[in-house]
Amino acid sequence: MHPSTSYRSRFLLLILILLAVWILNVSLGSVRIPLSATLATLFGQTLENSSWAYIITQYRFPKAMTAILVGGGLSLSGLLMQTLFRNPLAGPFVLGISSGASLGAAVLLMGSTLLGALLFSDLSLVVAASIGSFLVLLVVLMVANQVRDTMTLLIIGLMFGSITAAIVSVLAYFSAAEQLQRFIFWSYGSVGSLSWYQNRILGTLVLVGGVLSVISIKNLNALLLGEHYAQSLGVSLKRSKLVIIVATGLLAGSITAFAGPIAFVGLAVPHLTRQVFATMEHKILIPAVFLYGAILMLLCDTIAQLPTTAQVLPINAITSLVGAPVVIWLLVKKRKMLF
């Protein structure tokens, strides 16, 4: 079979799996709703049970869309970081951008003891986290202009993460129990609290990050062979790094701001995709990574919501418990990494 035909077949299969997992996700929840009612709502039919229609259209559909954006966006940002640093352990959080979002949320949720009472709402939390990630992104961009070595940039990004974590620890020490509890719950991550309006904002930011990634395909492929080789091909290292960092900042920063710091997905999904597709070509990897990430996050959210019960488990715990064994099995089976 020709490689292009094989890739098309795999992409078609992934799209079908994504559709099936999406239908499964919106069909299950604390309230039992028949699959036929979900499908009827999907095709625009009016349900006799208005409460079912409200739950499906105003809660389950937006939650599933958030899961797709979060899973796909984090996976794509992880791929960008692993390629930029040529390091299989790099993820979307290595530049400290998500740590900046956590710091913004911590200042809002726990800083009232030191900074005075602040207005708290879901929107203000998103704004605070966005400001935190944006400020760290600006600092990273300024540093990237001065630093040529990508490993130095990686270390500096990790140091930014350590600094923000230290500030969060200080805020936690001085915060009241109720404030600390709110921040802990936010740190668990969640895909079930976004409205359609918030999903549109998040979707726009993820789309921009995805477009920047697609624009960088040629440069990403060249960077895999080393910076000197990329320069010999006429690639501007400074410009390429800036575009990749901005794309990662938009993806990881916006997702953390809206859904909280969700671990594992951005680190593991690129590995899973490389193993399945057996390629390093980013023209294939970018859409494949997005699809795999969306499927994994939908599955994890389906498990986390504990169908037929009112309990919801932390999404962070589920992403690690479900995905880590799969990746370990793949790596042991292959006995090699594609780096």
N, C-alpha and C positions, 0 to 999 in steps of 0.2 A: 504494500500500500504506500502511495506517495505521502511524504511527511505532511504536506499541506492538507491532504485529505484526512489524515489521521488527526491533525489538530482541529480541523473543522468538526469532526465527529465528537471529539472530546469536549469542545466548547458547546456543541448542541446538547450533549449529555449533561454538562454542568448547568446549562440554562434550565433544562427539564427538572433536574434535581432541585435547583433553586426554587422553581415554581411549586414543586411538590412540598418542599419544606416550608415555604411561605404559607401555603394553604393549611398545612398541619399546624403551624404556629398560630394563625388567626382562628383556627377551629377549636383550639384547646384553651382552657382558662378556668377560673374559679366558678364561672357560670356555665352550665351545660347548654350549648347551642348546637343544634344539628348541623352536620356538614352541608346539607342541602340549603339551609338558611344562609350560611356563609357564602356559598357559591351563588345563590340568588342575589345577595347584596353585591357581590363582586360584579355581576352582570347588570347591575342597575335596577333590579326589581325591588318593589316595595314590600316589606315584610308586614304581616298583620301584627306581630308582636313588636311594638315600638321600642321596648326596652332592649330587645335583641339588636335591633337596627342601630340604636344609639351606642351600645357596647362595641359592636363591630366597627362602625364607621368612625367613632370618636375616641376609641381607646385601642382596639386591637390592630386596626389598619395602621394608625400612626406609630404604634409600638413596633410593628413588623418593619415599617419603613426605616425607623431609627436603627433597628438591628442591622439592616442591610447597609446603611450608610456608615455605621460605626465599624462593623466587621470589615467591610471593603476598604474603608478609608485607613484604618489602622494597619491593615495588611499591606496596603500600597505604600504607606509611609515607612513601614519596616523594610520593605524591599528597597526603597530608595536609600535608606541609611546603610543597609548591608552592602549595597553596591558602592556607595560613595566611600565608605571606610574599608571596603573589601574585608569585612569582618563578619563571620556568621553569628556572632553574639550581639551585634548591633541591633537596636530596635528603634521604634519611633520616639522613645523617651530619652535617648542618649544625649541630646543637645540641651536638656534641661527645660525644654519648652513646656512640656506637660507639668513639670515640677513648678514652673511659674504659674500655671493655671491653678495648681493645688494651693500655692501660696496666696493667690488672689482670693480663692474660696475660703482659705483659713483666716485671712484678715477679716473677711466679712462675717464668718460664722463664729470665730473665737476672739476677734480683736476688740469687741465692744468693751471688754473689761479695761483695756488700756487706752482705746481710742474713743470711747464714748459709744452710746447706743446708735446702732445703724439700722436702717430700714431693711428688713429681710423679706425676700420673696424669691420665687424661682427665677424671675427675670433678673433681679439684682445679683443673684448668685452667678448666673451666666455672664453678666457684664463684668463682675469682679474677676472671675476666672479668665475671661477673654483679655482683660487688661493685663493681668499677670503674665499670661503666655505671650502677649504682644510685646511687653516690655523686655522679657527675656529674649524673644526673637530679635528685637532691635540690637540688643547687646551682642548676641551671637553673630549677627550680620556685620557689626562693626569689627568684631574680632576676626571674622573670616576674611575681611579685607586686609588685615595685617598679617595673618598667618597663612603660610603656603602649605605646610605639612598637614595632611588630613588627620593623622594620629594625634598631633598636638591639639587640633580642634576638637577631636573626640575627648581627650583628657579634660580640656577646658569645659566642654559641655557637661561632663560628669561632675566637675567641680561646682558648676552652677547648680546642678541638682543637689549636691551636698549642702551648699549654702542655703538654698531655699528650704531643704529639709530641716536644717538647724533652726531657721527662723520659725518654721511651723512648730517645732518642738518647744521653743520658747513660748509661743502663743498658747500651745496646749497646756504648758505648765501653769500659766496665769489664768486660764479660762475656767469658767464654771462647768460643772458636770453636764448640764443641759447643752451648753455650747459645744463641748467636746463630743458629746454623743451625736449632735447634728453633723459635725464634720466627719466623724467616723462613718456614719451612714452614707454621707456623700462619697467618701473614699471607696465604698463598696462598689460603686458604679451602678448605673441603672439605664435601661432603654425604654422604660415605661412611663416617663413623666413628661414627654414632649408633645406639644400640640401640633396641629398641621402647620400653623404659622412658624413655629420654631423649627419644624422639619424642613420647611422651605429655606430658611436661613442656613441651616446646617447643610442641606443639599447643595445650595449655591456655593458655599465654601469648599465642600468636598469636590464639586465639579471643577472649580478653578484649580484646586490642587491636582486633580486628575489631568486636566488639560496641560498644566505645566509639566507633569510627568511624561505625557505623550510627546510633548515638544522636545523633551530631553532624551528620547530613546537612543538616538545615535550617540550622544555623549555618554550615556550610561553604559552602552556596550563597549565603548572605547575605554572607559575607566576601569573596566574589569581586567584589562590587560596591563594596567599600570599607568601612572600619570605621565611618565616620559613617552610611552607609546601613544597615549592620547594626544599629547602635545605635538608629536610628529605627524599626527593626522589632521592637525590644524584646529584642535579643540582648545578653546579658551578656558583654562582651568578655573580662573577666578569667576568668570561669568557662569560657568556650569555649576560650580559649587553654590553660588548665590541662588540660582534658580532652583536647585535641588533642595537647599535649605528652606527657601520660602515655601516650596511645595509641601515639604514635611511639616513646617510650622503651621501652615493653613490646615492641613489634615489632622495632625496630632493635637494641635492647640484648640481648634474648634470642637473636635470630638470630646476632648477632656472637659472643655468648658460646658458643653451641653449634657454629656452623659457620665462625667466623672472619669477617674483614671482606671481604665480597663486594661488589665495586664494580659500577657501571654500571646494574644492574637497576633500582634504586629511582629513578634519575634519568631513564632512557630510557622505561621501560614506560608511565608516565602519558602521555607525549607520543604514543607509538604508539597508545594507546587513544583519546585525544581525536581523533586524525586518523581512525581507523577508524570510531568511533561518531559523530563530528561533534556532540558535545554537551558541555555543561559541568555537566549535572545529575548530582550525586553519587549519587543513587539508582541511576543507571545505571553511573556510572564505578567505584564501589567494587567491585561484584562483577566487572565486566569487567576492571579492573586486576588483581585477584587472579588471575583465570583466565589472562590474558595472561602475567603474571609466572610462574605455575606452568608454563605451556607452554614459555616461553623457558628457564627453568632446567632443565627436563627435557631439552630439546634440547641445551643446553650441556653438561650432565652426560653425555649419551650420546656426544657428540663427545669430551669430555675423557677418558673412560675408554678410548679407543682400542680398540674391540671386537676380540676375538681376540688381543689382546696383553696383556702384564702391565704395560704402562706406563700411567700416569695423568697427564695434563697438569694444570697448575694451573687451577682453575675460574675464577679471576679473569681469566686471560688469555683464556679462551674466551668469557666473557660479553662482553668488550669487542670481541674480533675478530668474533664472530658478530653481535652486536646493533648496534654502532655504525654500520656501513655501512647497515643497514636503516633506522635512524632518520634518518641523513643523507639517504638517498634520499627518504624520506617528506617531510622538511622542504623539500628542494629542489623536490619535485614540487608541494607545496602552496604554497610560497613565502610562507608566513605561519605564525605561531604563534597558538595560540588564547588568548593572554594580551594 
